[in-house]
């Protein structure tokens, strides 16, 4: 447990104030091609992975349709997470590539490309999956996390 000053340092420069959403980015990359390439790389690193099919219009909707409980230690309503992923599908060209018991892996065709935009996306990731920041790579701050996702075409989430 961190004291108030240390918690606010993690979420600097925003502190306890929600900074709002990052702007949508125009997709110039083929969404399906990037998702397929990420899926191939994902499978190469994890050959024990198995395919699951869900009757849904999108990967975001598949999370709810399948009753995915990945973030159950954080929240038990998969529809909330589906809504966020659906928004990222539209704004950043995100595609669900893999899900696990407590993990979610997205390909992203239009990731943030500058510091300000990356900080806004990092704040959204923190609200979506605080473990990415609290228990991710050091230092455990939004600023450091924003640097890691700038230009990254895949976003990985895990809930402890």
Phi, psi and omega in degrees: 000129180262148174286171186302315181298319180289325176295318179293329177294326178297318185264012176298146008273006187269335183062232180262007182264128178289123185279351184095179184273150171288151179294153173295151178239139178290133180273123178249347181263151176291114184301312183293322179295314180297317179299318180296319179295318179294320179299318178297316179294319179300312181293325178297324179280338184225072186296344178281355181296141180242152180278139173230135179249136180228132177284100181203157181288330183212168176298322179299315180289332178296328179302315180286316182301324181278350183070033182304131182243024183310311181267031186299336176284350181250316179199142184266006184252099181297338180297326178298317181288323176300319180298318179293314180297321178300318177299317179292329175301316182284319186274331185235004182067035180284147175223134175290123180253322181206147172226150177227190180303322180218029182226156176216132182234125182240141165270148185223115183280333184231071180287167176297144184241352177228168187300314182297311180298318180295324177295321178294318177293319178300321178296320177294320178296322179296318178293324182285317186211082183300335180298333177302326181265308184301322186238014180278215180278147178288151350286152184274070181225157175299321182298314179293318178297318179301320177298322182289329183266350178300120179076001182280129182268013171215139178242128180243136180232145174212143180244133182271000000 
